[in-house]
Amino acid sequence: ITGRATKTMANQPGDPQTVQFDVGGRLFKTARSLIDQHEGTMLARLVSDTWQEDPTKAVFIDRSGDIFAHVLDYLRYGSVTLPDVVPRDTF
């Protein structure tokens, strides 16, 4: 995933077992262990202690939230079936 990433306030306090992303205005909350399984990814770097000073804040990613949902599914399951409305070259 590429794109400009900054941090923004989340609506709920951070849970050290979860990570929050604000992607295109949509909030996503996922298990930190999922992101930790993919330590070489930009997502893992964004939520690392080096980049994320405050885990109570969601990481803002200026991309489509609809597409990001598929990215998380790929990380969870190792593959994803994209709907016809999502062009493969988007990734």
Sequence and secondary structure as in RCSB ss.txt:
>XXXX:A:sequence
ITGRATKTMANQPGDPQTVQFDVGGRLFKTARSLIDQHEGTMLARLVSDTWQEDPTKAVFIDRSGDIFAHVLDYL
RYGSVTLPDVVPRDTF
>XXXX:A:secstr
  S EEEEE SS   TTEEEEEETTEEEEEEHHHHHTTTTSHHHHHTSTTT S TTEEEEE S HHHHHHHHHHH
HHS     TTS GGG 
